[in-house]
């Protein structure tokens, strides 16, 4: 099997409510795949099923060539799963945490030193190997969690919102580590609510309310948006968005800070939009055509799905 992860009609319900349903995915070896969506979209449930932590309610899935229902032990030896609250021990040092996980994964003694040195070097934690985990910053704790998850050199790495709440510099460093692991042949499936991180993935699956809305490369998803995208600078971005959403529909308008992104069929529709705003007393300082962002893609996908 050339795919690291395959799902067919995968779903999970809780008390009759579907958290994930009808999920079809195919992720080849050597790819970094992003599972993107808001809170409650089904990202964590999906990763927990793939990691063997949660049983599916319907469908099937294969990880590293083994079924998640029946092949759990084989899968566990070949994957690493880093949850949102990865289990670090604050009263143990950096290297003691890594030794602990090496014991859990039964990593041979002769391999530990070299592997630990490499992972500490990747994560820039070498100078802090004797520091207690509770004394690390949030970003450093995430990097230590990743190093612990990688101690047994897995084939497939599942990461559940690993940069949530982490500062921008630590987020950048974390992704640098992921790219290094990708070069070593590790397949990475990462969930995130940060749509800018989707740009870093080879392919992206957009999830909302447990359903997969779109799945492709970021470039193709952005190129697939119809019409033209404009950015409007206004003195009242919120009101501008409300006016245009009422006229054109929620899926065509997004608010980014004080700026409005407007999807139009043509330039004439832009002029009409500017006229509507003027009639409502909304001053637009400038308008320019822009390349759509992943946020624009997601807004149109989610709004169109609910329309």
Secondary structure, 3 states (H helix, E strand, C coil): CCEEEEEEEEEEEECCEEEEEEEEEEEECCCEEEEECCCCCCHHHHHHHHCCCCCCCEEEEEECCEECCCCHHHHHHHEEEECCCCCCCCCCEHHHHHHHHHHHCCCCHHHHHHHHHHHHHHCCCHHHCCCEHHHCCHHHHHHHHHHHHCCCCCCEEEEECCCCCCCHHHHHHHHHHHHHHHHCCCEEEEEECCHHHHCCCCEEEEEECCEEEEEECHHHHHHCCCCEEEEEEECCHHHHHHHHHHHHCHHHEEEECCEEEEEECCHHHHHHHHHHHHHCCCCEEEEEEECCCHHHHHHHHHHHHHC
